[in-house]
Structure formats: structure tokens, C-alpha cells
Amino acid sequence: MAQRLHLVFGGELVDPQRNVFKNVDDIHIVGLFPDYESAYDAWKAEAQRTVDNAHMRYFIAHLHKLREEEKETSPTEELG
């Protein structure tokens, strides 16, 4: 079974109506999580911690959706 990694990250947006970060160097990487449930819990904690700042947003990126599993990989992508 394929592993379903999730990345939780966030930061201050230029405008709360758009997903454009004010400063990419200040993006907060919360962490990588092995399943959606634990990623959601981390996302929720950060979102609640920064609720007073309307420009702060946190996101969950589904890293497993960024790869084409059927496509042949390069040697640097293969671990085993």
C-alpha cells in the first residue's frame, strides 16, 4: 500500500481573499504527517493558534497527489 504523506504549512497572506504569501521566507512548515487525520489535527491547532490574525492561513498539501505513481522514476527517487 502506498504511503499517503501530508504537509501542513502556512503563513501570512497579502490579502485574505487570495492564497498569496506576504513573504515566502516566513512560511511556517508545521510538519509532514503519515495520514490525513494527524495532518488535520496539526492544521487545526495552528489555525486556532493564529485565529486573531485574519491574514494568517494554514494549508494541508496532499503530497501523494503530486506524484504520478505509474510514471517511471529516476534513481534519486527510488529508495529501495
Backbone as ProteinMPNN parsed JSONL, in Angstrom:
{"seq_chain_A": "MAQRLHLVFGGELVDPQRNVFKNVDDIHIVGLFPDYESAYDAWKAEAQRTVDNAHMRYFIAHLHKLREEEKETSPTEELG", "coords_chain_A": {"N_chain_A": [[0.841, -1.183, 0.0], [0.541, 2.233, -0.803], [2.187, 4.996, 0.727], [0.612, 7.774, 2.249], [1.471, 10.757, 2.398], [1.248, 13.936, 4.066], [1.619, 17.434, 4.049], [1.765, 20.088, 6.276], [1.469, 23.512, 6.326], [1.918, 27.105, 6.531], [1.247, 30.671, 6.65], [1.516, 34.278, 6.578], [-0.778, 36.0, 4.57], [-0.94, 38.14, 1.653], [-3.39, 39.216, 0.999], [-6.439, 38.38, 2.448], [-8.318, 37.253, 0.748], [-7.012, 35.951, -1.242], [-4.644, 33.36, -2.086], [-1.839, 34.099, -1.642], [1.313, 34.368, -0.4], [2.672, 36.723, 1.9], [5.405, 36.886, 2.533], [7.516, 34.613, 1.361], [9.755, 33.522, 2.552], [9.088, 33.445, 5.204], [7.316, 31.376, 5.592], [5.702, 29.018, 7.57], [6.57, 25.839, 8.286], [4.832, 23.305, 9.452], [4.903, 20.518, 9.576], [5.421, 17.091, 8.361], [3.071, 14.525, 7.828], [1.797, 11.217, 8.367], [-0.795, 10.529, 7.714], [-4.101, 11.731, 6.857], [-5.699, 12.419, 9.042], [-3.963, 13.002, 11.262], [-2.581, 15.123, 10.109], [-4.663, 16.937, 9.776], [-5.318, 17.459, 12.464], [-2.98, 18.811, 13.276], [-3.066, 20.989, 11.521], [-5.466, 22.212, 12.377], [-4.8, 22.954, 15.014], [-2.796, 24.903, 14.56], [-4.248, 26.759, 13.031], [-6.176, 27.562, 14.889], [-4.505, 28.676, 16.803], [-3.655, 30.982, 15.55], [-5.894, 32.468, 15.071], [-6.672, 35.123, 15.578], [-5.429, 36.702, 13.698], [-6.361, 37.743, 10.702], [-5.045, 37.503, 8.31], [-3.471, 35.268, 8.397], [-2.993, 31.965, 7.26], [-3.308, 28.467, 7.139], [-2.465, 25.405, 5.523], [-3.17, 22.148, 4.137], [-1.248, 20.041, 2.325], [-1.548, 17.488, 0.024], [0.74, 15.371, -0.433], [1.061, 12.919, -1.72], [-0.535, 13.14, -3.934], [0.895, 14.599, -5.713], [2.59, 13.074, -7.182], [3.003, 10.942, -9.977], [2.165, 7.827, -9.923], [2.302, 5.778, -11.801], [4.223, 6.528, -13.581], [7.603, 6.11, -14.636], [10.349, 6.404, -12.393], [13.218, 8.441, -11.514], [16.605, 7.377, -10.588], [17.23, 8.774, -8.233], [14.833, 9.104, -6.965], [14.084, 6.657, -6.15], [14.045, 4.58, -3.353], [14.335, 2.003, -2.52]], "CA_chain_A": [[0.0, 0.0, 0.0], [1.321, 3.464, -0.896], [2.1, 5.898, 1.877], [-0.135, 8.989, 1.934], [2.06, 11.837, 3.191], [0.591, 15.24, 4.041], [2.44, 18.542, 4.542], [0.999, 21.196, 6.846], [2.273, 24.736, 6.273], [1.101, 28.317, 6.492], [1.917, 31.946, 6.821], [0.709, 35.481, 6.395], [-1.144, 36.274, 3.184], [-1.01, 39.542, 1.229], [-4.812, 39.557, 1.032], [-7.158, 37.185, 2.903], [-9.15, 36.725, -0.332], [-6.15, 35.26, -2.204], [-3.641, 32.486, -1.473], [-0.508, 34.596, -1.994], [2.013, 34.658, 0.84], [3.322, 38.025, 2.01], [6.847, 36.656, 2.465], [7.729, 33.167, 1.245], [10.804, 33.123, 3.502], [8.492, 33.308, 6.53], [6.328, 30.294, 5.641], [5.875, 28.126, 8.713], [6.38, 24.425, 7.983], [4.405, 22.634, 10.676], [5.479, 19.18, 9.53], [4.916, 16.032, 7.488], [2.24, 13.609, 8.596], [1.582, 9.98, 7.623], [-2.198, 10.342, 7.35], [-4.867, 12.976, 6.842], [-6.215, 12.731, 10.384], [-2.938, 13.687, 12.062], [-2.321, 16.405, 9.441], [-5.798, 17.795, 10.107], [-5.166, 17.88, 13.857], [-1.906, 19.819, 13.313], [-3.601, 22.17, 10.829], [-6.47, 22.84, 13.238], [-4.105, 23.583, 16.138], [-2.154, 26.136, 14.087], [-5.305, 27.689, 12.63], [-6.772, 28.116, 16.111], [-3.492, 29.492, 17.476], [-3.487, 32.249, 14.831], [-7.243, 32.897, 14.682], [-6.821, 36.573, 15.709], [-4.816, 37.362, 12.549], [-7.154, 37.365, 9.526], [-4.169, 37.266, 7.167], [-2.757, 34.001, 8.564], [-3.677, 30.795, 6.748], [-2.584, 27.202, 7.124], [-2.936, 24.521, 4.471], [-2.729, 20.759, 4.099], [-0.899, 19.611, 0.964], [-1.577, 16.037, -0.128], [1.958, 15.119, -1.207], [0.896, 11.726, -2.551], [-1.225, 13.517, -5.169], [1.83, 15.305, -6.578], [3.367, 12.091, -7.934], [2.315, 10.038, -10.885], [2.662, 6.519, -9.5], [2.504, 4.906, -12.962], [5.357, 7.035, -14.34], [8.895, 5.614, -14.185], [11.07, 7.399, -11.609], [14.67, 8.49, -11.662], [17.276, 6.665, -9.487], [17.245, 9.562, -6.997], [13.54, 8.988, -6.338], [13.919, 5.285, -5.66], [14.723, 4.341, -2.072], [14.531, 0.603, -2.226]], "C_chain_A": [[0.887, 1.247, 0.0], [1.119, 4.328, 0.345], [1.457, 7.203, 1.44], [0.358, 10.148, 2.801], [1.316, 13.153, 2.984], [1.52, 16.272, 4.673], [1.518, 19.632, 5.063], [1.924, 22.41, 6.909], [1.344, 25.941, 6.251], [1.933, 29.556, 6.677], [0.956, 33.086, 6.575], [0.476, 35.748, 4.919], [-1.157, 37.777, 2.907], [-2.44, 40.043, 1.4], [-5.572, 38.299, 1.455], [-8.04, 36.54, 1.826], [-8.344, 35.922, -1.361], [-5.126, 34.41, -1.456], [-2.244, 32.86, -1.944], [0.178, 35.005, -0.698], [2.713, 36.014, 0.779], [4.834, 37.894, 1.869], [7.091, 35.146, 2.486], [8.791, 32.676, 2.226], [10.252, 32.899, 4.914], [7.428, 32.213, 6.615], [6.694, 29.339, 6.781], [5.558, 26.697, 8.274], [6.059, 23.726, 9.304], [4.977, 21.219, 10.712], [4.85, 18.291, 8.485], [4.178, 15.015, 8.347], [1.872, 12.401, 7.748], [0.136, 9.726, 7.202], [-2.932, 11.674, 7.478], [-5.324, 13.384, 8.242], [-5.19, 13.476, 11.237], [-2.568, 15.025, 11.437], [-3.429, 17.401, 9.776], [-5.696, 18.317, 11.543], [-4.103, 18.968, 13.992], [-2.373, 21.109, 12.659], [-4.564, 22.934, 11.744], [-5.821, 23.563, 14.415], [-3.453, 24.9, 15.718], [-3.184, 27.179, 13.684], [-5.946, 28.341, 13.858], [-5.793, 29.015, 16.856], [-3.383, 30.883, 16.848], [-4.824, 32.872, 14.425], [-7.419, 34.425, 14.745], [-6.206, 37.358, 14.552], [-5.525, 36.885, 11.279], [-6.301, 37.061, 8.31], [-3.387, 35.943, 7.258], [-3.619, 32.855, 8.044], [-2.75, 29.592, 6.805], [-3.271, 26.264, 6.139], [-2.437, 23.105, 4.703], [-2.482, 20.414, 2.641], [-0.844, 18.085, 0.954], [-0.407, 15.655, -1.04], [1.825, 13.904, -2.119], [0.192, 12.043, -3.868], [-0.304, 14.245, -6.147], [2.64, 14.364, -7.46], [2.473, 11.287, -8.846], [2.886, 8.649, -10.636], [2.967, 5.598, -10.676], [3.733, 5.311, -13.772], [6.67, 6.498, -13.761], [9.66, 6.741, -13.483], [12.56, 7.367, -11.904], [15.309, 7.748, -10.48], [17.262, 7.442, -8.168], [15.895, 9.493, -6.267], [13.307, 7.616, -5.728], [14.705, 5.106, -4.357], [15.04, 2.878, -1.861], [14.804, -0.195, -3.416]], "O_chain_A": [[1.877, 1.303, 0.729], [0.035, 4.379, 0.926], [1.743, 7.687, 0.345], [-0.259, 10.48, 3.813], [0.825, 13.448, 1.895], [2.132, 16.014, 5.709], [0.593, 20.052, 4.368], [3.018, 22.344, 7.47], [0.147, 25.82, 5.989], [3.152, 29.501, 6.838], [-0.245, 32.891, 6.39], [1.409, 35.726, 4.116], [-1.36, 38.583, 3.815], [-2.669, 41.152, 1.883], [-5.362, 37.24, 0.863], [-8.461, 35.395, 1.983], [-8.92, 35.288, -2.245], [-4.782, 34.715, -0.315], [-1.548, 32.055, -2.562], [-0.307, 35.879, 0.019], [3.269, 36.399, -0.249], [5.471, 38.686, 1.174], [6.893, 34.49, 3.509], [8.731, 31.534, 2.681], [10.891, 32.231, 5.727], [6.712, 32.131, 7.612], [7.842, 28.919, 6.922], [4.418, 26.384, 7.932], [6.927, 23.581, 10.165], [5.476, 20.771, 11.745], [3.889, 18.666, 7.814], [4.609, 14.688, 9.454], [1.658, 12.533, 6.543], [-0.131, 8.812, 6.421], [-2.452, 12.611, 8.115], [-5.329, 14.568, 8.577], [-5.524, 14.479, 11.868], [-2.269, 15.975, 12.161], [-3.157, 18.574, 10.031], [-5.962, 19.491, 11.797], [-4.293, 19.935, 14.729], [-2.113, 22.198, 13.171], [-4.479, 24.156, 11.865], [-6.241, 24.662, 14.776], [-3.544, 25.896, 16.435], [-3.007, 28.364, 13.968], [-6.222, 29.541, 13.854], [-6.197, 30.002, 17.47], [-3.056, 31.85, 17.534], [-4.87, 33.715, 13.529], [-8.252, 34.965, 14.017], [-6.439, 38.561, 14.436], [-5.314, 35.757, 10.833], [-6.776, 36.425, 7.369], [-2.721, 35.55, 6.301], [-4.812, 32.775, 8.34], [-1.551, 29.702, 6.546], [-4.485, 26.318, 5.944], [-1.425, 22.884, 5.37], [-3.393, 20.484, 1.816], [-0.169, 17.473, 1.782], [-0.547, 15.62, -2.263], [2.427, 13.875, -3.192], [0.316, 11.28, -4.826], [-0.687, 14.482, -7.292], [3.309, 14.813, -8.39], [1.325, 10.993, -8.516], [3.984, 8.338, -11.098], [3.818, 4.717, -10.554], [4.234, 4.517, -14.568], [6.833, 6.437, -12.542], [9.625, 7.89, -13.923], [13.087, 6.406, -12.463], [14.64, 7.509, -9.475], [17.28, 6.835, -7.097], [15.826, 9.793, -5.075], [12.428, 7.444, -4.884], [15.886, 5.444, -4.282], [15.938, 2.55, -1.086], [14.992, -1.407, -3.317]]}, "name": "protein", "num_of_chains": 1, "seq": "MAQRLHLVFGGELVDPQRNVFKNVDDIHIVGLFPDYESAYDAWKAEAQRTVDNAHMRYFIAHLHKLREEEKETSPTEELG"}
